[in-house]
Every structure is written in structure tokens, then in C-alpha cells.
Amino acid sequence: MLAVDITSFAFAFNRTLGLLEKHERLHKMRRTLIGLQLGKKLNLSENEQKKIFLYSLINNLQNELSAQIAEIIFIAGKVAEFLRGRNVCIFTKNKMKRYFLNEYLSVFPKTPAVLVLFELMEEDAFWFNLEEDFLFLDILKLAMGWNDLLILTEPEIKKVFGLLTRLIDGKDISTRMHSERVALIALKIGEELKIPAETLKIIEIAGLLHDIGKVAIPAKILNKPGKLSENEFLLVKSHPFYTYKLFEMVRGLEEAAKWAGYHHEKLDGSGYPFKIKKEGLDLEARIIQVADITAALTEDRSYRNSLKKEQVVSILRSESRNNKIDSDIAELTIKLLLEGRI
């Protein structure tokens, strides 16, 4: 039975989130936790809490948000802004209360969200919770509606990775739903190869999380419309490394971390970031490689439309002939593609 320790997972993600944007990481995470605490006090639904999670972390207030959720994120952002550069958050308590009483309420109305914030600010634990070490653990539990959950079983794992892939989709606008398609294609390949059901579950998780390392890449680079500079491309190439490092120490995800982290490796050792050759690549890692290439080629991107099936077949066979990807998996994928099954 697939199971993951929630604490080790949350701590791992806490270290990686915004790794190359450290000055923004604490601000975004504090804004997210405060917003989720406000949402819980206001009895928002799990779906509304997930919206607070997503739009707080990706710094994006979109039209689809209700006025109440937009206000919650705005207020949470005001509090987080006061905490920039501060390690001991409770020292700002009185200053924060004065600001909201004397300045904020002179401009904005006294809504239920504001009243709840005043309640929260009276709790010492509210301030201590905003210290760095435990932020993402509390964020994850609030966003997913978990209370005392310690172990993630398969349904919860899929739920949380579904949420995290939406976070990546929000950050990298060119790859919407990409991870879900990689997972689906990888599953289809695995089923055709008669891979055991328990291993298929891990393959699906690896497909879902293979691009999670992009949380470490600045959004302005991921969404740059023109050609990347040499240094920018080096940063983009780091994302599978961060995917691997993020999950390699999480109990229950060791294999998924390896298969996901190797999705840009090549059989001849010309891939990245580890330069692993054929002998070091498990069958499952090769499946994720081909699934990722196939998904990317058959999706619209900001710089091109999706390719026709004949073009995809040509590219997969070329990669196979040049010893980049597994030929058997490539041919099986081509068969599934031409049959309309992926």
C-alpha cells in the first residue's frame, strides 16, 4: 500500500519552494498561511481554501476569485508585508494592530475577514506559527482540510499532487495540465507492459510530480516569450534536479523521486542533470521520459501549436534511432498514439 509521511514531505517542500527567490519565499508562505487561517475561521469550503492556497503562492489575483477570497488574500498580504525581514514575528503584534485600526479601517470597511484577523492577532500561537520551519506543514493541512493526519495514503497523495501540479500550472503558463497528461500516458504504457498494479501507482505519482522542481525556477524565466539566455536555460535545466532532491528523502516516495527526477536523462548519457546512461535508468524512468516527450509534443505551447501525429512519430523514432530513448517504449507509445488511446 502506497503511503507517505506527511511531515517529511511538507518539510522537504518547505525547503524547496521558491529556492531561487528566497526573498519572496517567506512572504508568499506567510501570506498563504494567514489567508488559510482566515478562511478556516470564516468556515470557507475546501475548494475555497484551495483557491487561497494557489493564488497566494503564485501571487496572482484572477477574476475567477470571489470578492471575499480576494479580500482575504489582500489582508493576508498586508500582514505578511509587515513581517518582511523579521524572524520573530510576534514583535510586530502591536504595530500591526495599530496599522489596521488607524490606517486600514480608515480606507476599507470592517468586514468579517478583518474582524477574524483581529481575533487571530490576539493569539500568541498565530505569530509563532509564522516562523519558517513549520510553515508548509500547516499550509498543507489547512489547504487540504486535514487535521491530525500523519500519513498520506494513496487517495490523499493524489489529491495533494493534483493541487501542487495546479500550482506549477499557475507558475508556468505554457504547460497547463502537462503533468496530468504525462501521468496518463505513462500509465497507459505501463498497463500495456503488464507492470504490476502497485508499481503503476508509483509511476502515476512520478508522472504527476515530475515538474514539481519548477517551483525553484523564477516565473519570469519559465514564461519568457523569447529565447532564453545561456544562464536562464541552465536554471530551467535544474528543475528535474530539484524534483529529485525534493522527494528523495520522503519516506514512500524514493522510487517516484528517482523516476521523476530522471525524465530529462538520455540512454546515451547526453541528458541532464545527472548524465545517467542506459544502465542506470530503470524501465519506469524510461517510461516517464517517453511520456514527457510525447505529452510535450502533443500540447499547444506559447511558441507553437501541438504537432501532428506524423511529426510526433517521426521525432520519437529519431530519438530512438539516436539512442536517446528506449526503442521498445517508443514503438509502443507510437502504437497507442496512432490508435487514439493517448
N, C-alpha and C positions, 0 to 999 in steps of 0.2 A: 504494500500500500504506500503510495507516494505521500510523504509528509515532510514539512519544512518547519524548522524552529523559527518562530516569528521574530524573536528578539535579535538573533544573529542576522536575520535577513534585514530587519529595519536598521540595525547599526551599520551594516555593510552599505546600504543605500544612503544612509545619512552621510557617510564619508565621501561618497562619490558624487552626490547631487551638486551640480554646479562646480565641479572640481576646478575648472579653468576660469571661473568667475567668482572667486572666493569672496570678494567684497559684496556681492549680491546674494550669496547663498543664505547667510543667516537672515538677511532682511526678508527674503521670499519665504523661508521656512517659518519665521516668526509670524509673518502676515498670515500664512496658511493656518497655523495652529490657532491663532487668535480668532480668525474667521470661523474655523470649525467649532471652537468653543462657544462662540456667539450663536452659531447655528444650532448646536445641541441645546443650549439654554432656551432657544426660541422654538424648539421642537420641530425643526425642519426635517423633511423626509431624507432617506438615504440618498436618493437621486439628487436632491438639492445640496446635500453635503458634498457629494462627489463633484458637483459643479464648482463649489467653493474651492475644493482641493485643486482642480485642474486650472481654473482661471487665476487663482492666487499664485500658483507656482510658475505659470507661463507668462505672467504679467500682461494679461490680455482681458479687457472688459469688452465682451462682444454683445451685440444687440439681442442675442438669444437669452441673456440673463434677465431675470425679473428685477424690478426696482429694489426689492428687499435684499436680494443676493448681491447686487451691485453695491448697495449701501454698506452691507456687511464687509465686503472686501475693501471698500474705500476706508471705512473706520479702522479696520484691522491694519491697513497700510499706514494710517496716521500714527497708530501706536508703535508699529514696527520701525517707523522712521525715527521716532524719538530714541529708540534703542540702538541705533547705529553706533558701532564702536564701543558699546558698553558690554562688559562681561557680567556684571552684577545688576540684573535688570530691576530689582526691587528698589534700588536707589533712585529711580526715576518716578516712583509711585506718586508722590505729592505734586511734582511738576506736571505730570500727566493729567492728574485730576484738575489742577488749576487751568490747564490749557482747555480741556473740554468744557469746564464750567464757564470760563470767562471769554474764550475766543470761539471755540467750535459752535457753541449754542447761541452765540450772537449772530451766526450766519445760517446754521442749519437747525431744523426742528428737533425737538426732543422725542425721538421715535422709540419704539420698543427696543431696537438694537442698541441705542445709546443707553437706555436705562439698564439693560443687561450688562453692558460694558462696565458701568459704574458698580454693579454688583460684583462682577469678576475682579475689578481692581481692588476691592476690599479684601480679597483672599490672598494671603501670602503665597499659597501654592500656585496661584496664577502666574506670579512673577518667577518663581523658582522653576516652573515648567518651561520657561522660555530660554533656559540655559541650553547650550549647544548639544550636549551629549545625548539627551533623550528626545530631541525634537521629532525626528521622523517616526519613532516608535509610537508616540502619542498621536501624531498626524495620521498615521496609517490606521490606527484603531478607531479614531473618530470618523475618518473618511469612509471606512468600510462597515461602520456600525458594530464593531467588536468591543466587548467589554473586557473580560478576563481571559480571552483566548490566548493560548500559549503555543499551540501547534497548528500550522496551516495544513489541512487535508486537501485532497485534490480539487474539490469544488471551490474552496477559498483561494487556492493557488491560482486557479484560472480567473477568478474574479479580480484578484489584485493585479495579475499581469495584464488583464484586459484594461484595467484602469491606467496602469503605467504605460502601456502602449499608446493609449489616448494622449497621455502626457507627451510622449515623443512625437505623436502626430501633430500636436499643437505647437511643438517647437520647430519641427521640420515639416514645413507645409508642402514639400514636394513628395512626401512619401505617405500620404494618408492611407490607412488600412493596410499598409505594406506588410507589417509583421503578422497580421491575421492571415494574409494570403500565403506567406511563407510557411506558416504553421499548417495550413490546409494542404498545400502542395506536398509538404514533407510527409504528412500523414498518409496521403494517397499513395505516395511512393513506398512508404513503409508497409502499408497494407498489401500492396502488390508483391512485395518481397517476403511476405509472411513473417514479418517481425513480430515477436511476442507482444501481447497487449500492454503489459507493464512497461516495456521499452517504448512502445508507441506513445504512451502518456508523457514520457520524458522527452521524446522527440518533439511532441507538440509544444511543451513548455519551452524547449530550446528555440523553436521557431518563433514563439511569441516574444522571447526576451532577447533575441539576437542583436537588436539595435539599441537596447537599453543604454549602452555605453554612450550614446549620443547626448545623454544628459550632461556629459562633461564638455561638450563642444558648444561654444557660443552660438546663439541662434543666428546672429548676423552672418556667420560663416556658412552655416547649414543652408541659409536661404539667400545667399549671394546670387544675384541673377547672372553675373558674368563669370568669366573663368577665374578659378581660384589661383592665388599666388602659390609658390612652392611651399612656403611655410604654412599657409592655410590648408593646403592639401595634406601636409604632414599631420596637422591637427585632426582633420577628418579621418585619416587613416588610423588614428589612435582609438577610435570608438570600439572596435572588437576587443582591443586590449582591456579597456575599461569594463566592457561586458563580462569578460572572463574574471578580472580581478574583483569585480563587484560580487560575484556569486561563488567563487571557488571555495570560500571558507564557510559558506552557508550549508549547514547540515541538511542533506536531502537533495541538494542541487549541484553537487560536484560534477556529475556527468553532464548535466544540462549546460553548466558553465563552460565546459570544455567544448562540446559540440557547437554551442552558440558562438563562443569566442574564436573558433577556427573558421568562421564562414567566409573569410576572405583569403584563406590559405589556398595553395595550389599543389597538385600532385608532384610537380617538378621543383617545388621549393621556392617558386618565384612570387608567392603571395605575401601577405602581411597579416599581423605584425610579427609573427614568430618564425617565419620562414620554415615551417614544418613541411617535410616531404611525405610522399605517399605512405611510407611505412608507419608514420606517426599519426595518420588520420584514420580514425575508426570509420566503419561503414556509416554510422549515424551522422558523423561530422560531414561526410561526403554528401549525404542526402541533403543536409541543411545548405551546403554550398550550392548544389544544383537548384534547390528550391528557391534560394535567394536570387540567383541569376534569372531564373525563369519568371519569378514574380516581378522583378525589376523590368525585364524586357516587355512584359505584357501589361504594364501600367503606364498611364499618362504621367509625364513629368513636366516640370515647368519649362524645360528646354526642348521637349519633343513629345509627340504623341506615342501611344503604345505601338509596338511593332506588329506587323502581320505575322501569322503563324509560320509562313515560309521563311521569314527573316529570323525568327526565333530558332527554328530548326537548324538553319544554316550556322548560326552563332554557336549553338550548343555542340554541333558536330565539329566545328572548327576548334572549339575549346577542348573537345575530347581528343581529336587528332593530335593536337599540340601538347598533350599530356598535362592539361590544366585541371580537368575534372574527370571523374570516373566514367568510362565509356558505357558500361552497363547501365548505370543510373541515368546517364544522359539519354540513351536509347529508350529506356522505359518511360522517362519523362516526355520524350517526343511522342511516344505512343499514346500516353494519357492526353497530351495536348491535342493531337490530331483527332482523337476520339471525342473531344469536347468534355473530358472528365476533370480538367483543371482549367 
